[in-house]
Amino acid sequence: MKQTRHTKAFSMVTSLVVIVLMATVSIFVMSLSGKIIKSTTTQYQHEQAELYAKSYTEYAILAITGNDRNDTCLETITGNIGDNPSKGNGYRVRTHISYIGTSDEIDNCSDVRKLSTSVSTSNTPLTTIIDAYVDYKDVGNTDGPWITVHRRTVQKI
């Protein structure tokens, strides 16, 4: 059987359709891949910020137990993690500590950090409220707003 010009032209059209179809599918796959990478990076940053908030909360509890409140009262702990957090490459951490306890325990604390001095239970003379704030910027948008993760912990000392 002899091939005609029509058969060759049909093969050419078919191969062009297949190439266009494959290019469309590959563009879709690349687009989806980029979205998945962005989503994973965003989730990673948020989880990392939550872990830093938990870590700074534990550090604040350790610092409170080692601090002599008769001399000075520990009220804030700050820190920077990463290359340049002020420009969005890393994390800024702010920890605020408030106290609930007897006047003897928290007399040297500033008034804004004393939540109550009328504690009637002698078993737990001091309770702290620790607010940890972790600020970061989205990796793809360092000019955008800061994203803040907040963790509040009530701890008896």
TADAFEN-V308705 format. One record per pair of residues at least 6 apart in sequence whose C-alpha atoms are under 6 Angstrom apart, sorted by the first residue. I is the first residue (numbers start at 1). J is the second residue. D is the distance in Angstrom with one decimal. If there is no record, write none. Layout:
I J D
I J D
//
This chain:
49 134 5.9
53 132 5.4
73 108 5.9
73 109 5.0
75 96 5.9
75 97 4.9
76 95 5.4
76 96 4.7
76 97 6.0
77 95 4.9
78 93 5.4
78 94 4.6
79 93 5.1
80 91 5.9
80 92 4.7
81 90 5.5
81 91 5.0
82 90 4.2
83 89 5.8
85 91 5.3
88 137 5.0
88 142 5.2
91 135 5.6
91 136 4.9
92 134 5.7
92 135 5.1
93 133 5.7
93 134 4.5
94 132 5.8
94 133 5.1
95 131 5.6
95 132 4.3
96 130 5.8
96 131 5.2
97 129 5.8
97 130 4.7
98 113 4.5
98 128 5.6
98 129 5.1
99 113 6.0
99 114 5.1
99 115 5.8
99 127 5.9
99 128 4.6
100 115 5.4
100 116 4.9
100 126 5.9
100 127 5.0
101 117 5.1
101 119 5.6
101 125 5.4
101 126 4.4
102 117 4.7
102 119 5.6
103 117 5.4
126 157 5.5
127 155 5.7
127 156 4.3
127 157 5.8
128 154 5.7
128 155 5.3
129 153 5.7
129 154 4.5
130 152 5.6
130 153 5.1
131 151 5.8
131 152 4.5
132 150 5.7
132 151 5.2
133 149 5.7
133 150 4.6
134 148 5.5
134 149 5.1
135 147 5.5
135 148 4.4
136 146 5.5
136 147 5.3
137 146 5.0
137 147 5.8
//
